[in-house]
Amino acid sequence: LGLVGSAMDVTDRVQADRLVRRERDLLQAVIDAIPDVLAIKDADGRYLRLNRAAAVRLGLDDPVAAVGQLPGAFWPTDLADATARADTSVLAGEAVVAALEPSRRGDGGWFLTSRSALHAEDGRIAGLVVVSRDVTAIKQAEDALASERDLLRAVMDAIPDPVFVKDRNGALIHAN
């Protein structure tokens, strides 16, 4: 009977693992610090990673709860289908930058959404990154401004006397 043993110095491996964990945690901290909705999906449309803003938008306390899920797990069928169509165009190679989209919640909100392909090492499209900014307040302000403009035009057109507006250089801007 004998004893055979071996020893290997794993210091480098342990240090590398610590570095990878530290970098992963740093990346997640940066992702969570972004106030916009940010989601990373695989080629099937399943969530791989989300930030806290995306989790809140999905009604979740923890972004990890969405990992592996499809948008249909969180949205009504029509909204999940619209999301899938938008994702499919990116997965087919078409970048979608700054598309104005209604809120998936149906709450009257508006989002400026960009989608871009996530490429694997071999160049194929392996998924996508989705970033959405809530622009509801801007859209509401634009709509209110357009309404005021239309009202002003209607009032100007209803005045029987000639009314005109010129700029500082005397150029005619508007006349009824």
C-alpha positions in Angstrom: 0.0 0.0 0.0 1.3 3.4 -0.9 0.2 6.9 -1.3 0.6 8.8 -4.5 -0.1 12.5 -4.6 0.4 15.5 -6.8 0.3 19.2 -6.3 -0.4 22.0 -8.7 -0.1 25.7 -8.2 -3.6 27.1 -9.0 -2.8 30.7 -7.9 -3.0 32.0 -11.4 -6.3 30.3 -12.0 -7.9 31.6 -8.8 -6.7 35.1 -9.6 -8.1 34.9 -13.1 -11.4 33.7 -11.8 -11.5 36.6 -9.3 -10.7 39.0 -12.2 -13.5 37.6 -14.3 -16.0 37.9 -11.4 -14.9 41.5 -10.7 -15.2 42.4 -14.4 -18.7 40.8 -14.6 -19.8 42.6 -11.5 -18.5 45.9 -12.9 -20.3 45.3 -16.2 -23.5 44.6 -14.3 -23.1 47.8 -12.2 -22.6 49.8 -15.4 -25.7 48.2 -17.0 -27.8 48.8 -13.9 -26.7 52.5 -13.8 -28.2 53.1 -17.2 -31.6 54.7 -16.7 -32.8 53.5 -20.1 -34.3 50.0 -20.6 -31.5 47.7 -21.7 -31.9 44.1 -22.7 -29.7 41.5 -24.3 -31.4 38.6 -26.1 -30.3 35.5 -27.8 -31.2 34.5 -31.4 -34.5 33.0 -30.2 -35.5 36.3 -28.5 -35.0 35.0 -25.0 -33.6 37.4 -22.4 -29.9 36.8 -21.5 -29.4 39.9 -19.4 -31.3 43.0 -18.4 -30.7 46.1 -16.4 -32.9 47.1 -13.4 -34.9 49.6 -15.6 -35.8 46.7 -17.9 -36.8 44.5 -15.0 -39.0 47.3 -13.6 -40.6 47.7 -17.0 -41.4 44.0 -17.0 -42.8 44.2 -13.5 -39.9 42.3 -11.9 -37.9 43.0 -8.8 -34.9 41.1 -10.0 -33.5 41.2 -13.6 -32.3 37.6 -13.2 -36.0 36.4 -13.1 -36.4 37.3 -16.8 -33.3 35.3 -18.0 -34.4 32.5 -20.4 -37.9 34.0 -20.8 -39.5 35.3 -24.0 -41.3 38.7 -24.0 -44.6 36.7 -24.2 -44.0 35.8 -20.6 -44.5 39.4 -19.7 -46.6 41.1 -22.4 -49.9 40.3 -24.0 -49.7 38.3 -27.2 -50.1 41.3 -29.6 -47.4 43.3 -27.9 -45.1 40.3 -27.7 -45.6 39.6 -31.4 -44.8 43.2 -32.2 -41.6 42.9 -30.2 -40.7 39.6 -31.9 -41.2 41.2 -35.4 -38.9 44.1 -34.5 -36.3 41.7 -33.1 -36.5 39.4 -36.2 -35.6 42.3 -38.5 -32.4 42.8 -36.5 -31.6 39.1 -36.4 -31.9 39.1 -40.2 -29.2 41.7 -40.3 -31.1 45.0 -40.3 -30.1 47.5 -37.6 -33.0 49.5 -36.1 -31.9 52.8 -34.7 -34.1 55.2 -32.9 -37.5 53.8 -33.8 -40.4 55.5 -32.0 -42.6 52.8 -30.5 -45.7 52.9 -28.3 -45.2 51.5 -24.8 -45.6 47.7 -24.6 -47.8 48.3 -21.6 -50.4 50.1 -23.5 -50.3 52.9 -21.0 -50.0 55.7 -23.6 -46.2 56.0 -23.2 -43.7 56.3 -26.0 -40.2 54.8 -26.3 -37.3 55.6 -28.6 -35.9 52.1 -29.2 -32.7 51.0 -30.9 -31.9 47.4 -31.7 -28.6 46.1 -32.9 -27.1 42.7 -33.6 -24.9 40.9 -31.2 -22.3 39.0 -33.2 -20.6 35.7 -32.2 -16.8 35.3 -32.7 -17.4 33.6 -36.1 -19.4 36.7 -37.3 -22.9 35.2 -37.2 -25.7 37.0 -35.5 -26.1 35.4 -32.1 -28.6 37.8 -30.5 -29.4 41.4 -30.1 -29.1 44.4 -27.8 -32.2 46.5 -27.2 -32.1 50.0 -25.6 -35.3 51.9 -25.1 -35.6 55.4 -23.7 -38.9 56.7 -22.3 -39.7 59.8 -24.4 -43.4 60.0 -23.2 -42.9 63.6 -21.8 -41.2 64.8 -25.0 -43.9 63.2 -27.2 -46.7 64.8 -25.0 -44.9 68.2 -25.3 -44.7 67.8 -29.1 -48.4 66.9 -29.3 -49.4 69.8 -27.1 -47.3 72.2 -29.2 -48.8 70.9 -32.4 -52.3 71.4 -30.9 -51.5 75.0 -29.9 -50.1 75.6 -33.4 -53.3 74.3 -35.0 -55.4 76.4 -32.7 -53.4 79.5 -33.5 -53.8 78.8 -37.2 -57.5 78.4 -36.8 -57.8 81.7 -34.9 -55.6 83.5 -37.4 -57.6 82.2 -40.3 -60.9 83.2 -38.7 -59.9 86.8 -38.2 -61.4 88.8 -41.1 -58.7 91.5 -41.0 -55.3 90.9 -42.6 -52.9 89.7 -40.0 -49.3 88.9 -40.7 -46.2 88.0 -38.7 -42.7 88.9 -39.7 -39.3 87.9 -38.3 -36.7 90.4 -37.0 -35.4 90.9 -40.6 -38.8 91.7 -41.9 -39.4 88.4 -43.7 -43.0 87.2 -43.7 -43.5 84.2 -41.5 -47.3 83.8 -41.5 -50.3 85.6 -42.9 -54.0 84.8 -42.8 
